[in-house]
């Protein structure tokens, strides 16, 4: 009986530990599209470095290496183009003059 009670308490403690939801959850900072693309660019560049290393180590035949390299380079180019567009939009937004109000003294 004591063993059963100990097992039941252990099981209950394990379940509470696993499924307990804290009262106050900490939310992470919301990522912008630009931040996501910069992270993705770093991942693609790292994949290109790894691919090059593994090719030189003899793990991939030439045809597979070229196909994967082309695919990663194409993805990187698309990411870089989108980053440039978003940065240009951001610069345009921040450098645009403030709209004039109606009825101001300079009108």
Backbone as XML, in Angstrom:
<?xml version="1.0"?>
<chain id="A" units="angstrom">
  <residue number="1" name="UNK">
    <atom name="N" x="0.816" y="-1.190" z="0.000"/>
    <atom name="CA" x="0.000" y="0.000" z="0.000"/>
    <atom name="C" x="0.860" y="1.254" z="0.000"/>
  </residue>
  <residue number="2" name="UNK">
    <atom name="N" x="1.957" y="1.224" z="0.736"/>
    <atom name="CA" x="2.853" y="2.377" z="0.799"/>
    <atom name="C" x="3.508" y="2.591" z="-0.566"/>
  </residue>
  <residue number="3" name="UNK">
    <atom name="N" x="3.861" y="1.499" z="-1.231"/>
    <atom name="CA" x="4.483" y="1.598" z="-2.549"/>
    <atom name="C" x="3.487" y="2.202" z="-3.544"/>
  </residue>
  <residue number="4" name="UNK">
    <atom name="N" x="2.230" y="1.782" z="-3.482"/>
    <atom name="CA" x="1.200" y="2.335" z="-4.356"/>
    <atom name="C" x="1.031" y="3.837" z="-4.123"/>
  </residue>
  <residue number="5" name="UNK">
    <atom name="N" x="0.998" y="4.263" z="-2.884"/>
    <atom name="CA" x="0.843" y="5.684" z="-2.548"/>
    <atom name="C" x="2.048" y="6.479" z="-3.039"/>
  </residue>
  <residue number="6" name="UNK">
    <atom name="N" x="3.241" y="5.926" z="-2.879"/>
    <atom name="CA" x="4.453" y="6.604" z="-3.339"/>
    <atom name="C" x="4.451" y="6.738" z="-4.867"/>
  </residue>
  <residue number="7" name="UNK">
    <atom name="N" x="4.045" y="5.683" z="-5.558"/>
    <atom name="CA" x="3.964" y="5.735" z="-7.032"/>
    <atom name="C" x="2.918" y="6.736" z="-7.485"/>
  </residue>
  <residue number="8" name="UNK">
    <atom name="N" x="1.780" y="6.766" z="-6.803"/>
    <atom name="CA" x="0.723" y="7.707" z="-7.154"/>
    <atom name="C" x="1.188" y="9.143" z="-6.935"/>
  </residue>
  <residue number="9" name="UNK">
    <atom name="N" x="1.875" y="9.409" z="-5.837"/>
    <atom name="CA" x="2.390" y="10.755" z="-5.560"/>
    <atom name="C" x="3.441" y="11.155" z="-6.593"/>
  </residue>
  <residue number="10" name="UNK">
    <atom name="N" x="4.322" y="10.214" z="-6.932"/>
    <atom name="CA" x="5.355" y="10.498" z="-7.930"/>
    <atom name="C" x="4.720" y="10.803" z="-9.288"/>
  </residue>
  <residue number="11" name="UNK">
    <atom name="N" x="3.734" y="10.003" z="-9.673"/>
    <atom name="CA" x="3.037" y="10.220" z="-10.936"/>
    <atom name="C" x="2.331" y="11.564" z="-10.944"/>
  </residue>
  <residue number="12" name="UNK">
    <atom name="N" x="1.662" y="11.896" z="-9.879"/>
    <atom name="CA" x="0.971" y="13.177" z="-9.769"/>
    <atom name="C" x="1.961" y="14.337" z="-9.850"/>
  </residue>
  <residue number="13" name="UNK">
    <atom name="N" x="3.072" y="14.213" z="-9.140"/>
    <atom name="CA" x="4.090" y="15.266" z="-9.174"/>
    <atom name="C" x="4.662" y="15.425" z="-10.581"/>
  </residue>
  <residue number="14" name="UNK">
    <atom name="N" x="4.905" y="14.315" z="-11.263"/>
    <atom name="CA" x="5.441" y="14.380" z="-12.628"/>
    <atom name="C" x="4.442" y="15.040" z="-13.571"/>
  </residue>
  <residue number="15" name="UNK">
    <atom name="N" x="3.168" y="14.677" z="-13.446"/>
    <atom name="CA" x="2.154" y="15.266" z="-14.315"/>
    <atom name="C" x="1.980" y="16.759" z="-14.061"/>
  </residue>
  <residue number="16" name="UNK">
    <atom name="N" x="1.998" y="17.155" z="-12.810"/>
    <atom name="CA" x="1.887" y="18.581" z="-12.482"/>
    <atom name="C" x="3.088" y="19.332" z="-13.039"/>
  </residue>
  <residue number="17" name="UNK">
    <atom name="N" x="4.278" y="18.773" z="-12.890"/>
    <atom name="CA" x="5.487" y="19.418" z="-13.392"/>
    <atom name="C" x="5.445" y="19.573" z="-14.909"/>
  </residue>
  <residue number="18" name="UNK">
    <atom name="N" x="4.981" y="18.547" z="-15.600"/>
    <atom name="CA" x="4.964" y="18.572" z="-17.067"/>
    <atom name="C" x="3.885" y="19.498" z="-17.612"/>
  </residue>
  <residue number="19" name="UNK">
    <atom name="N" x="2.690" y="19.432" z="-17.056"/>
    <atom name="CA" x="1.557" y="20.142" z="-17.645"/>
    <atom name="C" x="1.178" y="21.453" z="-16.957"/>
  </residue>
  <residue number="20" name="UNK">
    <atom name="N" x="1.872" y="21.855" z="-15.919"/>
    <atom name="CA" x="1.551" y="23.091" z="-15.213"/>
    <atom name="C" x="1.862" y="24.288" z="-16.105"/>
  </residue>
  <residue number="21" name="UNK">
    <atom name="N" x="0.901" y="25.175" z="-16.252"/>
    <atom name="CA" x="1.071" y="26.389" z="-17.035"/>
    <atom name="C" x="1.298" y="27.539" z="-16.059"/>
  </residue>
  <residue number="22" name="UNK">
    <atom name="N" x="2.420" y="28.235" z="-16.191"/>
    <atom name="CA" x="2.672" y="29.345" z="-15.279"/>
    <atom name="C" x="1.603" y="30.425" z="-15.433"/>
  </residue>
  <residue number="23" name="UNK">
    <atom name="N" x="1.364" y="31.122" z="-14.358"/>
    <atom name="CA" x="0.331" y="32.156" z="-14.364"/>
    <atom name="C" x="0.703" y="33.275" z="-15.328"/>
  </residue>
  <residue number="24" name="UNK">
    <atom name="N" x="1.961" y="33.675" z="-15.324"/>
    <atom name="CA" x="2.387" y="34.772" z="-16.183"/>
    <atom name="C" x="3.382" y="34.225" z="-17.207"/>
  </residue>
  <residue number="25" name="UNK">
    <atom name="N" x="2.959" y="34.157" z="-18.451"/>
    <atom name="CA" x="3.826" y="33.696" z="-19.519"/>
    <atom name="C" x="4.613" y="34.874" z="-20.071"/>
  </residue>
  <residue number="26" name="UNK">
    <atom name="N" x="5.863" y="34.640" z="-20.377"/>
    <atom name="CA" x="6.680" y="35.686" z="-20.965"/>
    <atom name="C" x="6.615" y="35.558" z="-22.480"/>
  </residue>
  <residue number="27" name="UNK">
    <atom name="N" x="6.170" y="36.607" z="-23.121"/>
    <atom name="CA" x="6.091" y="36.603" z="-24.576"/>
    <atom name="C" x="7.407" y="37.113" z="-25.144"/>
  </residue>
  <residue number="28" name="UNK">
    <atom name="N" x="7.853" y="36.478" z="-26.202"/>
    <atom name="CA" x="9.074" y="36.935" z="-26.844"/>
    <atom name="C" x="8.762" y="38.129" z="-27.739"/>
  </residue>
  <residue number="29" name="UNK">
    <atom name="N" x="9.804" y="38.818" z="-28.092"/>
    <atom name="CA" x="9.641" y="39.993" z="-28.945"/>
    <atom name="C" x="9.138" y="39.549" z="-30.319"/>
  </residue>
  <residue number="30" name="UNK">
    <atom name="N" x="8.162" y="40.274" z="-30.840"/>
    <atom name="CA" x="7.602" y="39.923" z="-32.137"/>
    <atom name="C" x="8.597" y="40.310" z="-33.225"/>
  </residue>
  <residue number="31" name="UNK">
    <atom name="N" x="8.863" y="39.372" z="-34.115"/>
    <atom name="CA" x="9.833" y="39.609" z="-35.177"/>
    <atom name="C" x="9.175" y="40.316" z="-36.355"/>
  </residue>
  <residue number="32" name="UNK">
    <atom name="N" x="9.921" y="41.214" z="-36.934"/>
    <atom name="CA" x="9.472" y="41.855" z="-38.164"/>
    <atom name="C" x="9.891" y="40.971" z="-39.331"/>
  </residue>
  <residue number="33" name="UNK">
    <atom name="N" x="9.345" y="41.251" z="-40.478"/>
    <atom name="CA" x="9.709" y="40.498" z="-41.687"/>
    <atom name="C" x="11.195" y="40.688" z="-41.989"/>
  </residue>
  <residue number="34" name="UNK">
    <atom name="N" x="11.707" y="41.897" z="-41.758"/>
    <atom name="CA" x="13.109" y="42.192" z="-42.025"/>
    <atom name="C" x="14.024" y="41.384" z="-41.108"/>
  </residue>
  <residue number="35" name="UNK">
    <atom name="N" x="13.679" y="41.285" z="-39.834"/>
    <atom name="CA" x="14.483" y="40.499" z="-38.893"/>
    <atom name="C" x="14.463" y="39.018" z="-39.276"/>
  </residue>
  <residue number="36" name="UNK">
    <atom name="N" x="13.287" y="38.527" z="-39.668"/>
    <atom name="CA" x="13.184" y="37.130" z="-40.092"/>
    <atom name="C" x="14.071" y="36.873" z="-41.312"/>
  </residue>
  <residue number="37" name="UNK">
    <atom name="N" x="14.039" y="37.802" z="-42.286"/>
    <atom name="CA" x="14.837" y="37.609" z="-43.501"/>
    <atom name="C" x="16.334" y="37.648" z="-43.204"/>
  </residue>
  <residue number="38" name="UNK">
    <atom name="N" x="16.746" y="38.507" z="-42.292"/>
    <atom name="CA" x="18.171" y="38.555" z="-41.931"/>
    <atom name="C" x="18.610" y="37.249" z="-41.275"/>
  </residue>
  <residue number="39" name="UNK">
    <atom name="N" x="17.774" y="36.683" z="-40.419"/>
    <atom name="CA" x="18.093" y="35.391" z="-39.818"/>
    <atom name="C" x="18.142" y="34.300" z="-40.877"/>
  </residue>
  <residue number="40" name="UNK">
    <atom name="N" x="17.194" y="34.327" z="-41.791"/>
    <atom name="CA" x="17.138" y="33.322" z="-42.860"/>
    <atom name="C" x="18.367" y="33.425" z="-43.761"/>
  </residue>
  <residue number="41" name="UNK">
    <atom name="N" x="18.812" y="34.661" z="-44.028"/>
    <atom name="CA" x="20.012" y="34.872" z="-44.843"/>
    <atom name="C" x="21.215" y="34.226" z="-44.166"/>
  </residue>
  <residue number="42" name="UNK">
    <atom name="N" x="21.358" y="34.420" z="-42.858"/>
    <atom name="CA" x="22.473" y="33.813" z="-42.130"/>
    <atom name="C" x="22.425" y="32.291" z="-42.212"/>
  </residue>
  <residue number="43" name="UNK">
    <atom name="N" x="21.232" y="31.732" z="-42.124"/>
    <atom name="CA" x="21.082" y="30.274" z="-42.201"/>
    <atom name="C" x="21.470" y="29.762" z="-43.593"/>
  </residue>
  <residue number="44" name="UNK">
    <atom name="N" x="21.042" y="30.466" z="-44.634"/>
    <atom name="CA" x="21.370" y="30.039" z="-45.999"/>
    <atom name="C" x="22.874" y="30.127" z="-46.238"/>
  </residue>
  <residue number="45" name="UNK">
    <atom name="N" x="23.506" y="31.214" z="-45.756"/>
    <atom name="CA" x="24.965" y="31.332" z="-45.910"/>
    <atom name="C" x="25.686" y="30.206" z="-45.160"/>
  </residue>
  <residue number="46" name="UNK">
    <atom name="N" x="25.213" y="29.877" z="-43.984"/>
    <atom name="CA" x="25.813" y="28.784" z="-43.229"/>
    <atom name="C" x="25.637" y="27.455" z="-43.971"/>
  </residue>
  <residue number="47" name="UNK">
    <atom name="N" x="24.466" y="27.256" z="-44.572"/>
    <atom name="CA" x="24.235" y="26.038" z="-45.353"/>
    <atom name="C" x="25.166" y="25.973" z="-46.557"/>
  </residue>
  <residue number="48" name="UNK">
    <atom name="N" x="25.418" y="27.111" z="-47.191"/>
    <atom name="CA" x="26.356" y="27.142" z="-48.320"/>
    <atom name="C" x="27.769" y="26.774" z="-47.865"/>
  </residue>
  <residue number="49" name="UNK">
    <atom name="N" x="28.191" y="27.311" z="-46.729"/>
    <atom name="CA" x="29.523" y="26.967" z="-46.201"/>
    <atom name="C" x="29.617" y="25.480" z="-45.882"/>
  </residue>
  <residue number="50" name="UNK">
    <atom name="N" x="28.567" y="24.946" z="-45.243"/>
    <atom name="CA" x="28.563" y="23.520" z="-44.912"/>
    <atom name="C" x="28.584" y="22.661" z="-46.172"/>
  </residue>
  <residue number="51" name="UNK">
    <atom name="N" x="27.797" y="23.060" z="-47.159"/>
    <atom name="CA" x="27.749" y="22.313" z="-48.414"/>
    <atom name="C" x="29.119" y="22.294" z="-49.079"/>
  </residue>
  <residue number="52" name="UNK">
    <atom name="N" x="29.786" y="23.438" z="-49.113"/>
    <atom name="CA" x="31.111" y="23.530" z="-49.722"/>
    <atom name="C" x="32.109" y="22.645" z="-48.979"/>
  </residue>
  <residue number="53" name="UNK">
    <atom name="N" x="32.052" y="22.672" z="-47.645"/>
    <atom name="CA" x="32.942" y="21.844" z="-46.838"/>
    <atom name="C" x="32.700" y="20.359" z="-47.095"/>
  </residue>
  <residue number="54" name="UNK">
    <atom name="N" x="31.437" y="19.970" z="-47.114"/>
    <atom name="CA" x="31.118" y="18.557" z="-47.314"/>
    <atom name="C" x="31.454" y="18.092" z="-48.736"/>
  </residue>
  <residue number="55" name="UNK">
    <atom name="N" x="31.334" y="18.985" z="-49.707"/>
    <atom name="CA" x="31.722" y="18.633" z="-51.077"/>
    <atom name="C" x="33.227" y="18.398" z="-51.148"/>
  </residue>
  <residue number="56" name="UNK">
    <atom name="N" x="33.978" y="19.297" z="-50.519"/>
    <atom name="CA" x="35.439" y="19.137" z="-50.532"/>
    <atom name="C" x="35.869" y="17.895" z="-49.763"/>
  </residue>
  <residue number="57" name="UNK">
    <atom name="N" x="35.049" y="17.460" z="-48.799"/>
    <atom name="CA" x="35.351" y="16.236" z="-48.053"/>
    <atom name="C" x="34.964" y="14.986" z="-48.834"/>
  </residue>
  <residue number="58" name="UNK">
    <atom name="N" x="34.321" y="15.174" z="-49.982"/>
    <atom name="CA" x="33.976" y="14.039" z="-50.822"/>
    <atom name="C" x="32.641" y="13.401" z="-50.509"/>
  </residue>
  <residue number="59" name="UNK">
    <atom name="N" x="31.764" y="14.102" z="-49.795"/>
    <atom name="CA" x="30.478" y="13.528" z="-49.428"/>
    <atom name="C" x="29.423" y="13.676" z="-50.519"/>
  </residue>
  <residue number="60" name="UNK">
    <atom name="N" x="29.632" y="14.568" z="-51.489"/>
    <atom name="CA" x="28.653" y="14.792" z="-52.543"/>
    <atom name="C" x="29.311" y="14.666" z="-53.906"/>
  </residue>
  <residue number="61" name="UNK">
    <atom name="N" x="28.616" y="14.058" z="-54.859"/>
    <atom name="CA" x="29.118" y="14.078" z="-56.237"/>
    <atom name="C" x="28.935" y="15.477" z="-56.836"/>
  </residue>
  <residue number="62" name="UNK">
    <atom name="N" x="29.665" y="15.752" z="-57.892"/>
    <atom name="CA" x="29.660" y="17.075" z="-58.531"/>
    <atom name="C" x="28.261" y="17.544" z="-58.929"/>
  </residue>
  <residue number="63" name="UNK">
    <atom name="N" x="27.461" y="16.660" z="-59.507"/>
    <atom name="CA" x="26.132" y="17.071" z="-59.977"/>
    <atom name="C" x="25.222" y="17.460" z="-58.807"/>
  </residue>
  <residue number="64" name="UNK">
    <atom name="N" x="25.239" y="16.661" z="-57.748"/>
    <atom name="CA" x="24.419" y="16.997" z="-56.574"/>
    <atom name="C" x="24.879" y="18.298" z="-55.944"/>
  </residue>
  <residue number="65" name="UNK">
    <atom name="N" x="26.188" y="18.463" z="-55.849"/>
    <atom name="CA" x="26.749" y="19.686" z="-55.266"/>
    <atom name="C" x="26.293" y="20.910" z="-56.052"/>
  </residue>
  <residue number="66" name="UNK">
    <atom name="N" x="26.393" y="20.845" z="-57.368"/>
    <atom name="CA" x="26.017" y="21.993" z="-58.200"/>
    <atom name="C" x="24.523" y="22.307" z="-58.080"/>
  </residue>
  <residue number="67" name="UNK">
    <atom name="N" x="23.680" y="21.281" z="-58.036"/>
    <atom name="CA" x="22.241" y="21.497" z="-57.892"/>
    <atom name="C" x="21.900" y="22.157" z="-56.560"/>
  </residue>
  <residue number="68" name="UNK">
    <atom name="N" x="22.484" y="21.620" z="-55.479"/>
    <atom name="CA" x="22.198" y="22.188" z="-54.157"/>
    <atom name="C" x="22.773" y="23.594" z="-54.025"/>
  </residue>
  <residue number="69" name="UNK">
    <atom name="N" x="23.951" y="23.797" z="-54.577"/>
    <atom name="CA" x="24.581" y="25.120" z="-54.512"/>
    <atom name="C" x="23.744" y="26.142" z="-55.275"/>
  </residue>
  <residue number="70" name="UNK">
    <atom name="N" x="23.278" y="25.771" z="-56.444"/>
    <atom name="CA" x="22.440" y="26.676" z="-57.238"/>
    <atom name="C" x="21.145" y="27.001" z="-56.513"/>
  </residue>
  <residue number="71" name="UNK">
    <atom name="N" x="20.526" y="25.999" z="-55.910"/>
    <atom name="CA" x="19.279" y="26.228" z="-55.181"/>
    <atom name="C" x="19.501" y="27.181" z="-54.004"/>
  </residue>
  <residue number="72" name="UNK">
    <atom name="N" x="20.576" y="26.977" z="-53.244"/>
    <atom name="CA" x="20.860" y="27.844" z="-52.099"/>
    <atom name="C" x="21.217" y="29.261" z="-52.550"/>
  </residue>
  <residue number="73" name="UNK">
    <atom name="N" x="21.975" y="29.375" z="-53.636"/>
    <atom name="CA" x="22.329" y="30.709" z="-54.142"/>
    <atom name="C" x="21.102" y="31.453" z="-54.649"/>
  </residue>
  <residue number="74" name="UNK">
    <atom name="N" x="20.189" y="30.729" z="-55.295"/>
    <atom name="CA" x="18.945" y="31.344" z="-55.761"/>
    <atom name="C" x="18.111" y="31.821" z="-54.584"/>
  </residue>
  <residue number="75" name="UNK">
    <atom name="N" x="18.019" y="31.001" z="-53.547"/>
    <atom name="CA" x="17.273" y="31.400" z="-52.349"/>
    <atom name="C" x="17.918" y="32.622" z="-51.690"/>
  </residue>
  <residue number="76" name="UNK">
    <atom name="N" x="19.251" y="32.616" z="-51.608"/>
    <atom name="CA" x="19.961" y="33.750" z="-51.007"/>
    <atom name="C" x="19.723" y="35.026" z="-51.808"/>
  </residue>
  <residue number="77" name="UNK">
    <atom name="N" x="19.724" y="34.920" z="-53.131"/>
    <atom name="CA" x="19.494" y="36.100" z="-53.963"/>
    <atom name="C" x="18.090" y="36.655" z="-53.741"/>
  </residue>
  <residue number="78" name="UNK">
    <atom name="N" x="17.110" y="35.787" z="-53.635"/>
    <atom name="CA" x="15.742" y="36.233" z="-53.367"/>
    <atom name="C" x="15.621" y="36.908" z="-52.015"/>
  </residue>
  <residue number="79" name="UNK">
    <atom name="N" x="16.283" y="36.336" z="-51.026"/>
    <atom name="CA" x="16.249" y="36.920" z="-49.682"/>
    <atom name="C" x="16.913" y="38.291" z="-49.684"/>
  </residue>
  <residue number="80" name="UNK">
    <atom name="N" x="18.075" y="38.396" z="-50.325"/>
    <atom name="CA" x="18.784" y="39.676" z="-50.376"/>
    <atom name="C" x="17.972" y="40.737" z="-51.112"/>
  </residue>
  <residue number="81" name="UNK">
    <atom name="N" x="17.291" y="40.339" z="-52.180"/>
    <atom name="CA" x="16.456" y="41.290" z="-52.912"/>
    <atom name="C" x="15.304" y="41.785" z="-52.043"/>
  </residue>
  <residue number="82" name="UNK">
    <atom name="N" x="14.677" y="40.876" z="-51.309"/>
    <atom name="CA" x="13.569" y="41.284" z="-50.449"/>
    <atom name="C" x="14.054" y="42.160" z="-49.292"/>
  </residue>
  <residue number="83" name="UNK">
    <atom name="N" x="15.238" y="41.843" z="-48.752"/>
    <atom name="CA" x="15.806" y="42.686" z="-47.692"/>
    <atom name="C" x="16.059" y="44.089" z="-48.229"/>
  </residue>
  <residue number="84" name="UNK">
    <atom name="N" x="16.629" y="44.170" z="-49.426"/>
    <atom name="CA" x="16.907" y="45.485" z="-50.015"/>
    <atom name="C" x="15.617" y="46.274" z="-50.227"/>
  </residue>
  <residue number="85" name="UNK">
    <atom name="N" x="14.574" y="45.610" z="-50.711"/>
    <atom name="CA" x="13.288" y="46.285" z="-50.912"/>
    <atom name="C" x="12.718" y="46.803" z="-49.596"/>
  </residue>
  <residue number="86" name="UNK">
    <atom name="N" x="12.750" y="45.960" z="-48.568"/>
    <atom name="CA" x="12.206" y="46.371" z="-47.273"/>
    <atom name="C" x="13.021" y="47.511" z="-46.656"/>
  </residue>
  <residue number="87" name="UNK">
    <atom name="N" x="14.344" y="47.456" z="-46.793"/>
    <atom name="CA" x="15.176" y="48.535" z="-46.257"/>
    <atom name="C" x="14.931" y="49.829" z="-47.015"/>
  </residue>
  <residue number="88" name="UNK">
    <atom name="N" x="14.727" y="49.722" z="-48.326"/>
    <atom name="CA" x="14.437" y="50.910" z="-49.127"/>
    <atom name="C" x="13.093" y="51.515" z="-48.716"/>
  </residue>
  <residue number="89" name="UNK">
    <atom name="N" x="12.100" y="50.664" z="-48.515"/>
    <atom name="CA" x="10.789" y="51.155" z="-48.059"/>
    <atom name="C" x="10.907" y="51.804" z="-46.684"/>
  </residue>
  <residue number="90" name="UNK">
    <atom name="N" x="11.701" y="51.200" z="-45.819"/>
    <atom name="CA" x="11.884" y="51.746" z="-44.475"/>
    <atom name="C" x="12.578" y="53.101" z="-44.534"/>
  </residue>
  <residue number="91" name="UNK">
    <atom name="N" x="13.612" y="53.214" z="-45.379"/>
    <atom name="CA" x="14.311" y="54.491" z="-45.525"/>
    <atom name="C" x="13.393" y="55.553" z="-46.107"/>
  </residue>
  <residue number="92" name="UNK">
    <atom name="N" x="12.582" y="55.173" z="-47.094"/>
    <atom name="CA" x="11.651" y="56.109" z="-47.709"/>
    <atom name="C" x="10.616" y="56.569" z="-46.691"/>
  </residue>
  <residue number="93" name="UNK">
    <atom name="N" x="10.151" y="55.655" z="-45.875"/>
    <atom name="CA" x="9.147" y="55.988" z="-44.866"/>
    <atom name="C" x="9.714" y="56.964" z="-43.843"/>
  </residue>
  <residue number="94" name="UNK">
    <atom name="N" x="10.956" y="56.718" z="-43.401"/>
    <atom name="CA" x="11.547" y="57.566" z="-42.367"/>
    <atom name="C" x="12.021" y="58.904" z="-42.913"/>
  </residue>
  <residue number="95" name="UNK">
    <atom name="N" x="12.336" y="58.994" z="-44.187"/>
    <atom name="CA" x="12.841" y="60.253" z="-44.734"/>
    <atom name="C" x="11.750" y="61.103" z="-45.372"/>
  </residue>
  <residue number="96" name="UNK">
    <atom name="N" x="10.536" y="60.587" z="-45.471"/>
    <atom name="CA" x="9.442" y="61.354" z="-46.082"/>
    <atom name="C" x="9.080" y="62.524" z="-45.166"/>
  </residue>
  <residue number="97" name="UNK">
    <atom name="N" x="8.808" y="63.694" z="-45.762"/>
    <atom name="CA" x="8.428" y="64.843" z="-44.930"/>
    <atom name="C" x="7.058" y="64.619" z="-44.304"/>
  </residue>
  <residue number="98" name="UNK">
    <atom name="N" x="6.876" y="65.203" z="-43.152"/>
    <atom name="CA" x="5.605" y="65.067" z="-42.446"/>
    <atom name="C" x="4.516" y="65.773" z="-43.231"/>
  </residue>
  <residue number="99" name="UNK">
    <atom name="N" x="3.321" y="65.193" z="-43.290"/>
    <atom name="CA" x="2.232" y="65.853" z="-44.023"/>
    <atom name="C" x="1.850" y="67.163" z="-43.349"/>
  </residue>
  <residue number="100" name="UNK">
    <atom name="N" x="1.492" y="68.142" z="-44.182"/>
    <atom name="CA" x="1.111" y="69.446" z="-43.651"/>
    <atom name="C" x="-0.324" y="69.401" z="-43.186"/>
  </residue>
  <residue number="101" name="UNK">
    <atom name="N" x="-0.608" y="70.112" z="-42.128"/>
    <atom name="CA" x="-1.962" y="70.171" z="-41.585"/>
    <atom name="C" x="-2.748" y="71.272" z="-42.275"/>
  </residue>
  <residue number="102" name="UNK">
    <atom name="N" x="-4.003" y="71.051" z="-42.392"/>
    <atom name="CA" x="-4.874" y="72.101" z="-42.937"/>
    <atom name="C" x="-5.043" y="73.188" z="-41.902"/>
  </residue>
  <residue number="103" name="UNK">
    <atom name="N" x="-5.105" y="74.370" z="-42.366"/>
    <atom name="CA" x="-5.351" y="75.483" z="-41.472"/>
    <atom name="C" x="-4.128" y="75.918" z="-40.718"/>
  </residue>
  <residue number="104" name="UNK">
    <atom name="N" x="-2.947" y="75.446" z="-41.097"/>
    <atom name="CA" x="-1.734" y="75.894" z="-40.403"/>
    <atom name="C" x="-1.373" y="77.291" z="-40.868"/>
  </residue>
  <residue number="105" name="UNK">
    <atom name="N" x="-0.507" y="77.953" z="-40.177"/>
    <atom name="CA" x="-0.139" y="79.342" z="-40.474"/>
    <atom name="C" x="0.591" y="79.457" z="-41.792"/>
  </residue>
  <residue number="106" name="UNK">
    <atom name="N" x="1.242" y="78.428" z="-42.265"/>
    <atom name="CA" x="2.011" y="78.475" z="-43.514"/>
    <atom name="C" x="1.161" y="78.167" z="-44.731"/>
  </residue>
  <residue number="107" name="UNK">
    <atom name="N" x="-0.092" y="77.875" z="-44.606"/>
    <atom name="CA" x="-0.924" y="77.472" z="-45.761"/>
    <atom name="C" x="-1.326" y="78.622" z="-46.584"/>
  </residue>
</chain>
